[in-house]
Amino acid sequence: MVSPYSQDIRERALSLITNGMSINHVSRLLNISRPTLHKWRDRYLLTGSTVPLASVPPRGCSFYGKSSSFSIVVKDINYSYRI
């Protein structure tokens, strides 16, 4: 699982961007992808905050939190594909 960037790094990056440095330059300087910096900037402009969003399971993940059901399905799939 990917760990989120620290709040300090987010604030520093946005400070550089709002003070006129290009996203390309900030990306190279801090080794953060351009899409990530665009997302942070857009979120900051909408909400005024740089805090990451809460982590939630992906949509449509019906087996999330049901490990016993998932292992049964995997076993069934493995069994049906044996030669």
N, C-alpha and C positions, 0 to 999 in steps of 0.2 A: 504494500500500500504506500502511496506517495504521501510524504509528510508535508504539511503546508509551510509556506515561507513564514518567517517570524513577522510580527507586527512591525518591528523596527525596520526591517528591510522594505516592507511595503510602503511605510511612511517615507523612507529615504528616497525610494524610487519615484514616488509621486511628487515629492518635493522637487526633485531634479526636473521632472517633466513639467510641473507647473511653473518653474522658474525659467523655462525656455529651452531646455535640452531636448533634443529629439529622442523619440522612443527608440530609434535604431541605436543611437549612441548610449543611452541608458542600458539597453539590452546587452550591448557588448561590454560595457563597463561593469555591470553587476552580474553578468552571466545568467540573465533571466530571459526567457523567450519573449519575442515581440507580442504574440497573441496573449500571453499572460499579462503583460504590461497594458495592453489595450483593454483587457477585461477589468483590471484594477482601476484604470482611469475612468472607464465608463461607469463602473459601480460607484466610484467616488463622486462622479458628477451627478448621478441619480440619487444616491443616499447620503452623501457627505461623510461616508465612513469607509475605512479600508479593512474593516474586520471581515475575515472569511465567512462564507455562508456555512450554516450548520451542515454536518455530514449526514446524508440520508442514503438508504439503499437505493439502487437504481430501480426505475419503474419496470414493472413486468417481471420482477424477480420473485416468483412465487415460492421458491425454495429457501429464501432468506430466513435464517433462524430455524430451519427445519432440517437439520443435518441428517437425522435418521431417515426421513423420507427421501432425501436426495441420494443417500448411499444405496437405498433399495433400487431406485431408478437406474443408477449407474451400474449396479450389479445385473439388473435385468437387461440393460443395453449390451453389456459385455457378454452375457450369456447368449443372447440372440445372434451375435455376430461371430461366434466361434465356428470354426470349420471342422 
